[in-house]
Amino acid sequence: LEEIPRPVQDSGNILKQGYLEKRSREPSFFGSEWHKRWCVLTQRNFLYYASEKSKQPKGSFPIERYQARLDSRKDSRKKCCFQLLCPGKRSYEFRAPGPAEAQDWVERIRFLLRDLSSLTIPWDEEEEEEEEEEEPSKDQDSSDSMNNSQNSTLNPEEPEQEGDDIYEVLPGELPNSQ
């Protein structure tokens, strides 16, 4: 079987990949230039290559602490653009083949960023608001609740009797007389 070349060695970490146009950092005589790039989103990094078959990335950056948002450009392709922004670091602008593809990139990056910033599995914000409403009040001192749980027995309906034999009496056997 012929092996398909993969730009990223550990393909198990790829969350999304595909062609996007990346806006160049330096504007040319005719304005900003857009270059077609094979982009790869992994669990930790955003990488971009000259093509799908390239072995070495033209650039990469850790995705943590970046924000992804759809771009509000004034040109005809505005709904296809998105930005990756991070205070104190380089910003990136990308253009997808269509609005749905741009939205998908932004949503996947946001999901990943929520996952990276928490120790729990991220969930939908609407679900989070519903759960906050259902959660009981936490005004009670946590040390009181710890003491109460330690004092309770496993089966509160059966009072604990001292001196009970811990062994089960099997049919045909007589209990020890004391």
Solvent accessible surface area in square Angstrom, and as a share of the most:
residue,aa,sasa,rsa
1,L,233,1.16
2,E,169,0.76
3,E,156,0.70
4,I,124,0.63
5,P,57,0.36
6,R,118,0.43
7,P,9,0.06
8,V,20,0.11
9,Q,157,0.70
10,D,80,0.42
11,S,50,0.32
12,G,68,0.66
13,N,52,0.27
14,I,33,0.17
15,L,65,0.32
16,K,24,0.10
17,Q,60,0.27
18,G,12,0.11
19,Y,73,0.28
20,L,3,0.01
21,E,49,0.22
22,K,17,0.07
23,R,62,0.23
24,S,23,0.15
25,R,161,0.59
26,E,124,0.56
27,P,99,0.62
28,S,41,0.26
29,F,188,0.78
30,F,187,0.78
31,G,30,0.29
32,S,41,0.27
33,E,74,0.33
34,W,51,0.18
35,H,65,0.29
36,K,124,0.53
37,R,40,0.14
38,W,25,0.09
39,C,0,0.00
40,V,0,0.00
41,L,0,0.00
42,T,11,0.06
43,Q,86,0.38
44,R,142,0.52
45,N,57,0.29
46,F,0,0.00
47,L,25,0.13
48,Y,15,0.06
49,Y,3,0.01
50,A,52,0.40
51,S,43,0.28
52,E,75,0.33
53,K,146,0.62
54,S,26,0.17
55,K,125,0.53
56,Q,144,0.64
57,P,49,0.31
58,K,116,0.49
59,G,16,0.16
60,S,63,0.41
61,F,15,0.06
62,P,77,0.48
63,I,0,0.00
64,E,74,0.33
65,R,165,0.60
66,Y,9,0.03
67,Q,118,0.52
68,A,5,0.03
69,R,121,0.44
70,L,74,0.37
71,D,21,0.11
72,S,97,0.62
73,R,51,0.19
74,K,197,0.83
75,D,56,0.29
76,S,116,0.75
77,R,85,0.31
78,K,88,0.37
79,K,135,0.57
80,C,12,0.07
81,C,0,0.00
82,F,0,0.00
83,Q,27,0.12
84,L,0,0.00
85,L,37,0.19
86,C,11,0.07
87,P,120,0.75
88,G,89,0.86
89,K,95,0.40
90,R,62,0.23
91,S,58,0.37
92,Y,19,0.07
93,E,35,0.16
94,F,0,0.00
95,R,33,0.12
96,A,1,0.00
97,P,102,0.64
98,G,17,0.16
99,P,73,0.46
100,A,84,0.65
101,E,60,0.27
102,A,0,0.00
103,Q,62,0.28
104,D,42,0.22
105,W,0,0.00
106,V,0,0.00
107,E,89,0.40
108,R,108,0.39
109,I,0,0.00
110,R,100,0.37
111,F,102,0.43
112,L,9,0.04
113,L,27,0.13
114,R,96,0.35
115,D,62,0.32
116,L,39,0.19
117,S,95,0.61
118,S,46,0.29
119,L,188,0.94
120,T,100,0.58
121,I,149,0.76
122,P,20,0.12
123,W,114,0.40
124,D,80,0.42
125,E,111,0.50
126,E,121,0.54
127,E,86,0.39
128,E,65,0.29
129,E,106,0.47
130,E,102,0.46
131,E,77,0.34
132,E,111,0.50
133,E,146,0.66
134,E,140,0.63
135,E,91,0.41
136,P,105,0.66
137,S,89,0.58
138,K,158,0.67
139,D,135,0.70
140,Q,114,0.50
141,D,82,0.42
142,S,82,0.53
143,S,58,0.38
144,D,71,0.37
145,S,48,0.31
146,M,115,0.51
147,N,83,0.43
148,N,92,0.47
149,S,71,0.46
150,Q,129,0.57
151,N,123,0.63
152,S,75,0.48
153,T,72,0.42
154,L,188,0.93
155,N,72,0.37
156,P,109,0.68
157,E,150,0.67
158,E,120,0.54
159,P,106,0.67
160,E,151,0.68
161,Q,117,0.52
162,E,171,0.77
163,G,83,0.80
164,D,88,0.46
165,D,103,0.53
166,I,151,0.77
167,Y,162,0.62
168,E,143,0.64
169,V,82,0.47
170,L,92,0.46
171,P,131,0.82
172,G,89,0.85
173,E,99,0.44
174,L,165,0.82
175,P,90,0.57
176,N,133,0.68
177,S,113,0.73
178,Q,219,0.97
